[in-house]
Amino acid sequence: QSLEAELERVAGQFQETRDRMRQLQRSSAERFRRVWVVNEDEAKALIRELLDADRVIHEQQLGMPWEEPRLWFMDNVGPLGHSRDKRDAVELASSLLGGG
């Protein structure tokens, strides 16, 4: 009986530790994403300035037509390859199926 009580206590502590670890992981990931987005916005602003300078050089200095290049990463927001929604859905499903 005392072993069963000890097992329940240790299992409870394990669950609490796992929950705290997941919360820490989520908050760290969100903090990382916010810093990424700020840096990404700054980089995009610098790229815009460079593209404007390139346009001016082509049109005014060289007398050549300028066409803005298609830069796919300018439309991106957040870390590349980040599948947050999928991960959140998997976590929710596993917590529901696991009873937690």
N, C-alpha and C positions, 0 to 999 in steps of 0.2 A: 504494500500500500504506500509506503514512504517512497519507494522507487517510482511508482506511478505518479505521485505528486511531484517528485523531482523532475520526471520526464515532462510533465505538463508545464512546469515552471520554465524549464530550459527551452521547450518548444515555443512558449510565449515570448521569451527573451529573443529567440532567434527570429520570430516573426516581427517583433518590434525593431530589431536591428536591420532586418531586410527592408522594412517600410521606411526607416530613416535613411538607409542607403539609397533607395529609389528616389526619395524626395530630394536628397542632396544631388543626385545625378540629374534630376529634372531641373533644379534651380541652376546648377552649373551649366547645363546645356542651354538654358534660356539666357543666362548671362553671356555665354559665348556668342550666341546668335545676335544679341543686341549689339555687342562690340563689333561683330562682323559687319552688321548692317551699317553702322556708323562709318567704319573704315571703307566699306564699299561705296557709300554715298560720296565720301571725300574723293575716292579714286575716280568715280564717274564724273565728278565735277572737273577734275584735272584732265581727264580724257576729253571732255567737252571743250575745254580751253585749247587743247592741242589740235582737235579737229577744226576749231574755228581758225586757228593760226594756219593750219594746212590749207584751208579754203581760201584765206586771204592771200597766201603765197601763190597758190595756183591761179586765182582769178586776177589779182591786181599786179603781181610781180611777173608772173610767167605768161599771163594772158591765155591761160588754158582753162577749159571747162573743168569744174570740180564736181565729183559725185561722192556723196557721203558713203563711206563703206558700211556694210551691214555688219555690225558687231553684236553678235548674239548675247554676249555677256552683259550688255547694257540693259537688257530687259530682265535680267535675273535679279531676284531679291533674296538675300540669304545665302548660306553656304551651299556650294554646288553638291549635288547628289544627296541632299538632305531630305529624307522621307519621314518627316515628323508625324504626319497624319497616320501613316501606315504603322509606325512604331507604337503610337498611342492606341490605335485600334487593337493591335496585338496584345498590348499590356492590359487593356480593359477586358478583352476576351479571356485572357489567361487568369486574370484575377476573379472574373465571374465563374469560370469553370473550376478554379481552385478553391472556391468557397471564401476567398478573402476579398 
